Amino acid sequence: MAARMTGLLHSSDQRGPFPPFQMVIVSQQGTVLFQCEVNRNGKVRHAHAAGQVRRSHFPATVFFTDRSQVTRTFQIERAKKAEA
């Protein structure tokens, strides 16, 4: 998911995002569901999930902050079942 978000930023932002990135996913109740750092190579480091993420946590908001301290927000409307 972090790699997909990084790809979206590269394609949509004219000036381009500046890695590394901080990504935080917050539920509609205000609970931090997941947080991580994405390095320059797109690899996730220091990932932390706050327990089991459930469909009831959605919609959720993603905060994506780059090295220049620019924060972008995205809305995840619903959870998609992970493919095996």
N, CA, C and O atoms as a GROMACS GRO file, in nm:
protein
  336
    1MET      N    1   0.082  -0.119   0.000
    1MET     CA    2   0.000   0.000   0.000
    1MET      C    3   0.087   0.126   0.000
    1MET      O    4   0.057   0.222  -0.071
    2ALA      N    5   0.193   0.125   0.078
    2ALA     CA    6   0.280   0.242   0.083
    2ALA      C    7   0.344   0.268  -0.052
    2ALA      O    8   0.355   0.384  -0.093
    3ALA      N    9   0.384   0.164  -0.122
    3ALA     CA   10   0.443   0.181  -0.255
    3ALA      C   11   0.340   0.236  -0.353
    3ALA      O   12   0.373   0.320  -0.437
    4ARG      N   13   0.216   0.190  -0.343
    4ARG     CA   14   0.110   0.240  -0.431
    4ARG      C   15   0.084   0.389  -0.405
    4ARG      O   16   0.065   0.465  -0.500
    5MET      N   17   0.082   0.429  -0.278
    5MET     CA   18   0.061   0.570  -0.244
    5MET      C   19   0.175   0.656  -0.298
    5MET      O   20   0.152   0.766  -0.349
    6THR      N   21   0.298   0.606  -0.287
    6THR     CA   22   0.413   0.680  -0.339
    6THR      C   23   0.400   0.699  -0.489
    6THR      O   24   0.431   0.806  -0.542
    7GLY      N   25   0.356   0.595  -0.560
    7GLY     CA   26   0.334   0.604  -0.704
    7GLY      C   27   0.229   0.707  -0.739
    7GLY      O   28   0.244   0.780  -0.836
    8LEU      N   29   0.123   0.714  -0.662
    8LEU     CA   30   0.018   0.814  -0.685
    8LEU      C   31   0.073   0.956  -0.668
    8LEU      O   32   0.040   1.045  -0.746
    9LEU      N   33   0.155   0.974  -0.569
    9LEU     CA   34   0.213   1.106  -0.546
    9LEU      C   35   0.305   1.148  -0.660
    9LEU      O   36   0.302   1.262  -0.704
   10HIS      N   37   0.386   1.055  -0.708
   10HIS     CA   38   0.477   1.086  -0.818
   10HIS      C   39   0.401   1.126  -0.943
   10HIS      O   40   0.446   1.213  -1.018
   11SER      N   41   0.287   1.062  -0.967
   11SER     CA   42   0.212   1.091  -1.090
   11SER      C   43   0.124   1.214  -1.078
   11SER      O   44   0.084   1.270  -1.180
   12SER      N   45   0.090   1.257  -0.956
   12SER     CA   46  -0.005   1.366  -0.940
   12SER      C   47   0.056   1.499  -0.895
   12SER      O   48  -0.007   1.604  -0.910
   13ASP      N   49   0.175   1.497  -0.841
   13ASP     CA   50   0.233   1.619  -0.786
   13ASP      C   51   0.337   1.676  -0.883
   13ASP      O   52   0.432   1.607  -0.920
   14GLN      N   53   0.319   1.800  -0.925
   14GLN     CA   54   0.406   1.863  -1.022
   14GLN      C   55   0.551   1.876  -0.972
   14GLN      O   56   0.645   1.849  -1.047
   15ARG      N   57   0.567   1.916  -0.848
   15ARG     CA   58   0.702   1.936  -0.797
   15ARG      C   59   0.764   1.807  -0.744
   15ARG      O   60   0.884   1.801  -0.719
   16GLY      N   61   0.683   1.706  -0.728
   16GLY     CA   62   0.732   1.578  -0.681
   16GLY      C   63   0.750   1.573  -0.531
   16GLY      O   64   0.792   1.672  -0.471
   17PRO      N   65   0.719   1.461  -0.469
   17PRO     CA   66   0.741   1.444  -0.325
   17PRO      C   67   0.889   1.418  -0.297
   17PRO      O   68   0.963   1.373  -0.385
   18PHE      N   69   0.930   1.444  -0.175
   18PHE     CA   70   1.070   1.427  -0.136
   18PHE      C   71   1.081   1.316  -0.032
   18PHE      O   72   1.040   1.334   0.082
   19PRO      N   73   1.135   1.200  -0.071
   19PRO     CA   74   1.150   1.092   0.026
   19PRO      C   75   1.254   1.128   0.131
   19PRO      O   76   1.337   1.214   0.104
   20PRO      N   77   1.255   1.067   0.248
   20PRO     CA   78   1.163   0.963   0.295
   20PRO      C   79   1.027   1.020   0.335
   20PRO      O   80   1.012   1.141   0.356
   21PHE      N   81   0.930   0.932   0.344
   21PHE     CA   82   0.793   0.970   0.377
   21PHE      C   83   0.750   0.908   0.509
   21PHE      O   84   0.799   0.802   0.547
   22GLN      N   85   0.660   0.976   0.578
   22GLN     CA   86   0.592   0.920   0.694
   22GLN      C   87   0.447   0.897   0.652
   22GLN      O   88   0.385   0.986   0.595
   23MET      N   89   0.395   0.778   0.678
   23MET     CA   90   0.256   0.748   0.643
   23MET      C   91   0.184   0.705   0.769
   23MET      O   92   0.230   0.617   0.842
   24VAL      N   93   0.068   0.767   0.796
   24VAL     CA   94  -0.014   0.733   0.912
   24VAL      C   95  -0.156   0.715   0.864
   24VAL      O   96  -0.209   0.801   0.793
   25ILE      N   97  -0.220   0.604   0.902
   25ILE     CA   98  -0.360   0.578   0.868
   25ILE      C   99  -0.441   0.589   0.996
   25ILE      O  100  -0.412   0.522   1.096
   26VAL      N  101  -0.544   0.675   0.993
   26VAL     CA  102  -0.626   0.704   1.110
   26VAL      C  103  -0.771   0.664   1.079
   26VAL      O  104  -0.824   0.698   0.974
   27SER      N  105  -0.834   0.590   1.171
   27SER     CA  106  -0.972   0.546   1.152
   27SER      C  107  -1.068   0.663   1.168
   27SER      O  108  -1.030   0.772   1.210
   28GLN      N  109  -1.194   0.639   1.133
   28GLN     CA  110  -1.295   0.744   1.148
   28GLN      C  111  -1.319   0.779   1.294
   28GLN      O  112  -1.374   0.885   1.324
   29GLN      N  113  -1.280   0.692   1.386
   29GLN     CA  114  -1.292   0.720   1.530
   29GLN      C  115  -1.170   0.794   1.585
   29GLN      O  116  -1.169   0.830   1.702
   30GLY      N  117  -1.068   0.816   1.501
   30GLY     CA  118  -0.949   0.887   1.544
   30GLY      C  119  -0.837   0.797   1.594
   30GLY      O  120  -0.738   0.847   1.648
   31THR      N  121  -0.849   0.667   1.578
   31THR     CA  122  -0.748   0.572   1.622
   31THR      C  123  -0.641   0.556   1.514
   31THR      O  124  -0.674   0.541   1.396
   32VAL      N  125  -0.514   0.559   1.554
   32VAL     CA  126  -0.406   0.533   1.458
   32VAL      C  127  -0.404   0.382   1.431
   32VAL      O  128  -0.379   0.302   1.521
   33LEU      N  129  -0.432   0.346   1.306
   33LEU     CA  130  -0.437   0.205   1.268
   33LEU      C  131  -0.301   0.153   1.224
   33LEU      O  132  -0.266   0.038   1.251
   34PHE      N  133  -0.225   0.238   1.156
   34PHE     CA  134  -0.098   0.194   1.099
   34PHE      C  135  -0.010   0.317   1.079
   34PHE      O  136  -0.058   0.424   1.042
   35GLN      N  137   0.119   0.299   1.102
   35GLN     CA  138   0.213   0.406   1.071
   35GLN      C  139   0.345   0.343   1.026
   35GLN      O  140   0.383   0.236   1.073
   36CYS      N  141   0.414   0.412   0.936
   36CYS     CA  142   0.540   0.360   0.886
   36CYS      C  143   0.621   0.473   0.823
   36CYS      O  144   0.572   0.585   0.805
   37GLU      N  145   0.745   0.441   0.792
   37GLU     CA  146   0.831   0.530   0.715
   37GLU      C  147   0.865   0.456   0.586
   37GLU      O  148   0.894   0.337   0.586
   38VAL      N  149   0.861   0.529   0.475
   38VAL     CA  150   0.897   0.474   0.345
   38VAL      C  151   1.026   0.542   0.303
   38VAL      O  152   1.031   0.664   0.293
   39ASN      N  153   1.132   0.462   0.277
   39ASN     CA  154   1.261   0.522   0.245
   39ASN      C  155   1.270   0.563   0.098
   39ASN      O  156   1.173   0.549   0.023
   40ARG      N  157   1.384   0.612   0.057
   40ARG     CA  158   1.404   0.661  -0.080
   40ARG      C  159   1.381   0.555  -0.186
   40ARG      O  160   1.346   0.587  -0.299
   41ASN      N  161   1.401   0.428  -0.151
   41ASN     CA  162   1.384   0.318  -0.246
   41ASN      C  163   1.243   0.260  -0.246
   41ASN      O  164   1.216   0.162  -0.316
   42GLY      N  165   1.152   0.320  -0.170
   42GLY     CA  166   1.015   0.271  -0.164
   42GLY      C  167   0.995   0.157  -0.067
   42GLY      O  168   0.888   0.097  -0.064
   43LYS      N  169   1.095   0.126   0.014
   43LYS     CA  170   1.085   0.018   0.112
   43LYS      C  171   1.027   0.072   0.242
   43LYS      O  172   1.061   0.181   0.287
   44VAL      N  173   0.940  -0.008   0.302
   44VAL     CA  174   0.878   0.031   0.429
   44VAL      C  175   0.970  -0.004   0.544
   44VAL      O  176   1.019  -0.117   0.555
   45ARG      N  177   0.994   0.096   0.630
   45ARG     CA  178   1.075   0.076   0.750
   45ARG      C  179   0.994   0.120   0.870
   45ARG      O  180   0.906   0.206   0.859
   46HIS      N  181   1.024   0.063   0.984
   46HIS     CA  182   0.962   0.104   1.110
   46HIS      C  183   0.809   0.100   1.103
   46HIS      O  184   0.742   0.193   1.148
   47ALA      N  185   0.756  -0.007   1.048
   47ALA     CA  186   0.610  -0.021   1.040
   47ALA      C  187   0.554  -0.060   1.176
   47ALA      O  188   0.615  -0.136   1.251
   48HIS      N  189   0.437  -0.005   1.207
   48HIS     CA  190   0.370  -0.036   1.333
   48HIS      C  191   0.220  -0.038   1.309
   48HIS      O  192   0.160   0.064   1.273
   49ALA      N  193   0.161  -0.153   1.330
   49ALA     CA  194   0.015  -0.165   1.322
   49ALA      C  195  -0.040  -0.169   1.463
   49ALA      O  196   0.012  -0.240   1.549
   50ALA      N  197  -0.145  -0.094   1.486
   50ALA     CA  198  -0.205  -0.088   1.620
   50ALA      C  199  -0.315  -0.192   1.632
   50ALA      O  200  -0.433  -0.158   1.645
   51GLY      N  201  -0.277  -0.317   1.627
   51GLY     CA  202  -0.374  -0.425   1.638
   51GLY      C  203  -0.434  -0.464   1.504
   51GLY      O  204  -0.383  -0.428   1.398
   52GLN      N  205  -0.542  -0.537   1.510
   52GLN     CA  206  -0.611  -0.587   1.392
   52GLN      C  207  -0.688  -0.475   1.324
   52GLN      O  208  -0.769  -0.407   1.387
   53VAL      N  209  -0.663  -0.456   1.195
   53VAL     CA  210  -0.739  -0.356   1.118
   53VAL      C  211  -0.864  -0.426   1.064
   53VAL      O  212  -0.855  -0.530   0.998
   54ARG      N  213  -0.980  -0.368   1.093
   54ARG     CA  214  -1.107  -0.428   1.055
   54ARG      C  215  -1.182  -0.339   0.957
   54ARG      O  216  -1.155  -0.219   0.946
   55ARG      N  217  -1.275  -0.398   0.887
   55ARG     CA  218  -1.356  -0.321   0.792
   55ARG      C  219  -1.432  -0.208   0.862
   55ARG      O  220  -1.461  -0.106   0.801
   56SER      N  221  -1.465  -0.228   0.987
   56SER     CA  222  -1.539  -0.125   1.062
   56SER      C  223  -1.455   0.000   1.087
   56SER      O  224  -1.510   0.104   1.125
   57HIS      N  225  -1.323  -0.007   1.066
   57HIS     CA  226  -1.236   0.109   1.082
   57HIS      C  227  -1.246   0.206   0.965
   57HIS      O  228  -1.192   0.317   0.971
   58PHE      N  229  -1.312   0.165   0.860
   58PHE     CA  230  -1.319   0.246   0.738
   58PHE      C  231  -1.454   0.313   0.725
   58PHE      O  232  -1.554   0.256   0.770
   59PRO      N  233  -1.461   0.432   0.664
   59PRO     CA  234  -1.353   0.500   0.593
   59PRO      C  235  -1.244   0.547   0.688
   59PRO      O  236  -1.268   0.575   0.805
   60ALA      N  237  -1.121   0.555   0.633
   60ALA     CA  238  -1.005   0.600   0.711
   60ALA      C  239  -0.931   0.708   0.633
   60ALA      O  240  -0.948   0.721   0.512
   61THR      N  241  -0.851   0.784   0.703
   61THR     CA  242  -0.774   0.892   0.641
   61THR      C  243  -0.626   0.857   0.646
   61THR      O  244  -0.576   0.809   0.748
   62VAL      N  245  -0.557   0.880   0.535
   62VAL     CA  246  -0.412   0.859   0.528
   62VAL      C  247  -0.344   0.995   0.526
   62VAL      O  248  -0.377   1.081   0.446
   63PHE      N  249  -0.248   1.012   0.615
   63PHE     CA  250  -0.164   1.132   0.616
   63PHE      C  251  -0.027   1.090   0.566
   63PHE      O  252   0.036   1.000   0.622
   64PHE      N  253   0.019   1.155   0.461
   64PHE     CA  254   0.145   1.121   0.395
   64PHE      C  255   0.233   1.246   0.398
   64PHE      O  256   0.204   1.343   0.329
   65THR      N  257   0.339   1.244   0.479
   65THR     CA  258   0.425   1.361   0.497
   65THR      C  259   0.563   1.332   0.440
   65THR      O  260   0.625   1.230   0.472
   66ASP      N  261   0.612   1.423   0.354
   66ASP     CA  262   0.745   1.402   0.296
   66ASP      C  263   0.851   1.480   0.372
   66ASP      O  264   0.821   1.550   0.469
   67ARG      N  265   0.975   1.469   0.326
   67ARG     CA  266   1.090   1.530   0.393
   67ARG      C  267   1.076   1.682   0.404
   67ARG      O  268   1.128   1.742   0.498
   68SER      N  269   1.007   1.744   0.308
   68SER     CA  270   0.991   1.890   0.311
   68SER      C  271   0.877   1.933   0.404
   68SER      O  272   0.843   2.051   0.410
   69GLN      N  273   0.819   1.837   0.478
   69GLN     CA  274   0.710   1.860   0.573
   69GLN      C  275   0.578   1.898   0.507
   69GLN      O  276   0.491   1.958   0.570
   70VAL      N  277   0.564   1.864   0.379
   70VAL     CA  278   0.436   1.882   0.311
   70VAL      C  279   0.353   1.758   0.341
   70VAL      O  280   0.399   1.645   0.320
   71THR      N  281   0.230   1.778   0.390
   71THR     CA  282   0.142   1.666   0.424
   71THR      C  283   0.028   1.661   0.325
   71THR      O  284  -0.039   1.762   0.298
   72ARG      N  285   0.005   1.543   0.270
   72ARG     CA  286  -0.107   1.520   0.180
   72ARG      C  287  -0.202   1.424   0.250
   72ARG      O  288  -0.158   1.337   0.325
   73THR      N  289  -0.330   1.439   0.226
   73THR     CA  290  -0.428   1.349   0.287
   73THR      C  291  -0.505   1.277   0.178
   73THR      O  292  -0.534   1.332   0.072
   74PHE      N  293  -0.539   1.152   0.208
   74PHE     CA  294  -0.618   1.068   0.120
   74PHE      C  295  -0.726   1.002   0.203
   74PHE      O  296  -0.708   0.980   0.322
   75GLN      N  297  -0.837   0.972   0.140
   75GLN     CA  298  -0.945   0.902   0.207
   75GLN      C  299  -0.953   0.760   0.150
   75GLN      O  300  -0.960   0.742   0.029
   76ILE      N  301  -0.953   0.660   0.238
   76ILE     CA  302  -0.976   0.521   0.198
   76ILE      C  303  -1.120   0.492   0.235
   76ILE      O  304  -1.156   0.486   0.353
   77GLU      N  305  -1.203   0.474   0.135
   77GLU     CA  306  -1.346   0.455   0.158
   77GLU      C  307  -1.381   0.320   0.218
   77GLU      O  308  -1.464   0.310   0.308
   78ARG      N  309  -1.316   0.215   0.168
   78ARG     CA  310  -1.345   0.082   0.221
   78ARG      C  311  -1.222  -0.006   0.210
   78ARG      O  312  -1.134   0.018   0.127
   79ALA      N  313  -1.218  -0.107   0.293
   79ALA     CA  314  -1.107  -0.200   0.294
   79ALA      C  315  -1.130  -0.305   0.185
   79ALA      O  316  -1.243  -0.349   0.162
   80LYS      N  317  -1.023  -0.343   0.121
   80LYS     CA  318  -1.030  -0.446   0.020
   80LYS      C  319  -0.962  -0.570   0.078
   80LYS      O  320  -0.855  -0.559   0.138
   81LYS      N  321  -1.022  -0.684   0.060
   81LYS     CA  322  -0.967  -0.808   0.114
   81LYS      C  323  -0.832  -0.836   0.047
   81LYS      O  324  -0.819  -0.829  -0.075
   82ALA      N  325  -0.732  -0.868   0.130
   82ALA     CA  326  -0.598  -0.894   0.080
   82ALA      C  327  -0.597  -1.020  -0.006
   82ALA      O  328  -0.662  -1.119   0.025
   83GLU      N  329  -0.521  -1.012  -0.117
   83GLU     CA  330  -0.508  -1.128  -0.205
   83GLU      C  331  -0.395  -1.217  -0.156
   83GLU      O  332  -0.292  -1.168  -0.111
   84ALA      N  333  -0.416  -1.345  -0.164
   84ALA     CA  334  -0.316  -1.440  -0.114
   84ALA      C  335  -0.204  -1.462  -0.212
   84ALA      O  336  -0.112  -1.539  -0.185
   0.00000   0.00000   0.00000
